[in-house]
């Protein structure tokens, strides 16, 4: 176990963890930020997506040591009000069903729009295909990203 | 229907009414709700708590006009927590913006309902039963609540009851110009009011609805868009420890642990516990137990399911069917079916195959349990909180009122979470270690110790006369899964002169379970694809043959015609595009779709466009109904095109989403349109209706494109290549 500093959603936290511990469980269990979800544990489904310096990362396979000295952003840190343009679009399009994958979907979508503010449908599905949604809300995820792109 | 007759309002509750927060509690529940009798109170601590707090069970109105409505259903994405509150709010004429919804306690006697509103009460959320079952009862609750507020106001203002009007949370008396909000009227609320009967006819007619069919947002969407929605996996209790279990790789095999000492010495491991079906590790953190789980060494005993391999089972079904078509469990039989086959001009036969399919809800099973000497609490995402509570009480030798089930959101259910095996595991671990335990199933655990949609074969036969008409229809299902196998095999909307439909169950010792739409997925695929084979053989158009068979079922016909019109049935398609259609009923709803497909260079099917129509009776929540159809169709596509659990020597061969693939967003259709048929009929189930229509439609579109038939789901590229030769 080592003490390390994690900068999460703009705040620094000291945590004790083994360097190989996965970022997901440190975020969830030690920092009590439970919006980031466990689902496959193997970076296949995208439910655990967070940003490291703005880049989407599957926190379920990222060693916590890889995240020190980086800005970690979770769903809780996307906006103060929970109304980031992408979240607004998600609500307007009524995307969520069970909702479990949606934190990861939103984090992935935010990263896309930060890189490409006006993506085509093909670019959207290309960028989002690592994120599974079992409820089948894909049509609305695409619409919400298009809407968020319009909202700017 | 007459539940409300049993309502008693106890006068001792009046004293509460002077307090700030008041109830409107004339619920249509057939219980004696009197404090004097207190049968309920004696039986149930949760009910007792409710009574002590003077919270009524469905509607809690405050002086500031906020209204809190109890939600009895398990919210797993299907949206019924919003729909049920709308039913009460509609009859009460509430201001929807003032409504909050909370989960009710897991007390089926108070909050449950029978199927379609009849029979014994349950809080189980399965079979798309929720809205159709609560539809009358909760509107009665709303009507009674409104009546009580109005009556109190009529008395206070000394005006005739009939002259009062309600609108958007206000009571007004147009003649005098007086108006008061519901919350303010609590100042003179009289809960000794005698309640009249509110039968279906005295409730609002659909044309007067202001909320039902008009509200298009779900209350749970905002918190599911900012990470704050709480699932059981998110629960954190003081001094909580973590558990994982390595379970039998073959159903029924027993563990012999080979390295207990080693595991006990691993960092953070508190205890290693033997269970009948596995070995549990309890540790300080999730990371600790996951690390140790990787090192576990177990020798497993043999089990009957060792003998089972899914590929071989298919061959044995064919063999069995070839030897004898005797039906052991007849589901539906009508007309001289044997004679029809004897006298047929031609007999058409085909076998359809369906693999085991896994629920794959995104939140793996988990639970947080805290067992003490004489009480137990559990935080659980469950479709069946009442059953879970009974099972836990039974397991611990406690009374039901000593068990508290805290209901959280479910990260998907699809039928898997109506069993409570994972709840009992968590309870057992907490009991043994005497601490709160969060039990986590890994994705691998969830897949490999799953309960699957049954493996099955459908042998379809049609007797055709010299006019090219189907005069006999036979559908025999061979598979493992008992009662799950037959759902959806009936052909209630196709009038064949004779039919025989039934199941031959062969128990392979594999865990099987309801999976969204149950047997309707496999059976409707077989029925709809086979009907197209019959149409081709008899020179009929797929739409024409169905409309002819449905001629006595106008609602079914209208749904199919709507889908056909949306999908421009009969119009030529571009080169490389195939078109197919299918119809299916599920949970009393009627649905149909037309789809267009094409093939990729790798011989994979891409579903390009889907047009679907649904008749679900009165649609309480239209946008959510469309979302359920979209989701059902996409989940259906996933099962039709990609999903299979294969079993070899009793072992599940897949372990995670790399080898159990789900449909991804780049495989979603470009167009998915859903039309809802206008109706004033009683609502029917909508949560599963999208699933059963898509298999047949895709198979039929493939035949339209290639002239070849796909009869084995999922339609993987290997099977497509094989079909194309």
Contacts between the chains, C-beta under 8 A, distances in Angstrom:
chain1	res1	chain2	res2	distance
A	17	B	287	7.7
A	18	B	287	7.5
A	21	B	287	4.9
A	22	B	287	6.9
A	25	B	285	6.9
A	25	B	286	4.8
A	25	B	287	5.0
A	25	B	290	7.9
A	28	B	234	8.0
A	28	B	286	7.8
A	29	B	285	5.9
A	29	B	286	5.9
A	29	B	287	7.8
A	32	B	236	6.4
A	33	B	227	7.7
A	34	B	227	7.4
A	34	B	230	7.5
A	34	B	233	7.7
A	34	B	234	3.8
A	34	B	236	7.7
A	35	B	226	7.2
A	35	B	227	2.1
A	35	B	228	6.7
A	36	B	227	7.2
A	37	B	231	7.9
A	37	B	233	7.4
A	37	B	362	7.4
A	37	B	363	7.1
A	37	B	411	7.3
A	38	B	233	6.8
A	38	B	364	7.3
A	38	B	440	7.7
A	39	B	362	5.0
A	39	B	363	6.9
A	39	B	364	6.7
A	39	B	411	8.0
A	39	B	443	6.5
A	40	B	443	4.6
A	40	B	656	5.6
A	40	B	657	5.3
A	41	B	290	8.0
A	41	B	442	6.0
A	41	B	443	5.7
A	41	B	444	8.0
A	41	B	656	7.7
A	42	B	443	7.3
A	42	B	656	5.4
A	42	B	657	7.5
A	42	B	658	7.0
A	44	B	656	6.2
A	44	B	657	4.2
A	44	B	658	5.5
A	45	B	362	7.0
A	45	B	657	5.5
A	47	B	362	6.0
A	74	B	227	7.1
A	75	B	226	6.5
A	75	B	227	3.5
A	76	B	226	7.5
A	76	B	227	5.2
A	76	B	228	7.9
A	78	B	226	7.6
A	82	B	222	7.0
A	82	B	225	7.0
A	82	B	226	3.4
A	82	B	228	7.4
A	87	B	225	4.8
A	87	B	226	6.0
A	90	B	221	7.7
A	90	B	225	4.4
A	91	B	217	7.9
A	91	B	221	5.6
A	91	B	222	5.6
A	91	B	225	5.4
A	94	B	216	7.3
A	94	B	217	6.4
A	94	B	218	6.2
A	94	B	221	5.6
A	94	B	623	5.8
A	94	B	624	7.4
A	94	B	627	6.4
A	95	B	221	7.4
A	95	B	225	7.3
A	96	B	77	7.6
A	96	B	218	7.8
A	96	B	220	7.2
A	96	B	221	5.1
A	96	B	224	3.7
A	96	B	225	6.1
A	97	B	77	3.2
A	97	B	78	7.3
A	97	B	79	7.4
A	97	B	627	6.5
A	97	B	628	8.0
A	97	B	631	5.8
A	98	B	76	5.4
A	98	B	77	3.3
A	98	B	224	8.0
A	98	B	361	7.2
A	98	B	362	6.7
A	98	B	363	7.4
A	98	B	409	7.3
A	98	B	410	6.3
A	98	B	411	5.3
A	98	B	412	4.5
A	98	B	413	7.7
A	99	B	77	6.8
A	99	B	220	6.8
A	99	B	221	7.8
A	99	B	223	7.9
A	99	B	224	3.0
A	99	B	225	7.9
A	99	B	229	5.3
A	99	B	409	6.8
A	99	B	411	7.3
A	100	B	231	6.5
A	100	B	361	7.8
A	100	B	362	4.3
A	100	B	363	4.6
A	100	B	411	3.1
A	100	B	412	6.3
A	101	B	362	4.9
A	102	B	224	5.4
A	102	B	225	6.2
A	103	B	227	4.8
A	106	B	225	6.7
A	121	B	670	7.7
A	124	B	665	7.9
A	125	B	665	5.0
A	125	B	666	4.0
A	125	B	668	7.2
A	126	B	666	6.5
A	128	B	665	4.8
A	128	B	666	7.8
A	129	B	664	4.7
A	129	B	665	5.4
A	129	B	666	4.4
A	130	B	664	8.0
A	131	B	665	7.1
A	132	B	362	6.9
A	132	B	657	6.5
A	132	B	662	5.4
A	132	B	664	6.7
A	133	B	362	7.4
A	133	B	665	7.4
A	134	B	360	5.5
A	134	B	361	5.9
A	134	B	362	5.0
A	134	B	412	5.3
A	134	B	414	7.5
A	134	B	635	6.8
A	134	B	662	6.6
A	135	B	77	4.8
A	135	B	362	8.0
A	135	B	412	6.6
A	135	B	631	4.8
A	135	B	635	7.2
A	136	B	630	6.3
A	136	B	631	3.8
A	136	B	632	7.1
A	136	B	633	7.1
A	136	B	634	3.0
A	136	B	635	4.6
A	136	B	638	7.3
A	136	B	663	7.6
A	137	B	627	7.2
A	137	B	630	7.4
A	137	B	631	6.2
A	138	B	634	5.9
A	138	B	663	7.9
A	138	B	665	4.5
A	138	B	668	3.9
A	139	B	630	5.2
A	139	B	634	7.5
A	139	B	668	6.2
A	139	B	669	7.6
A	139	B	672	5.2
A	140	B	627	7.0
A	140	B	630	7.3
A	141	B	665	6.4
A	142	B	665	7.1
A	142	B	668	7.3
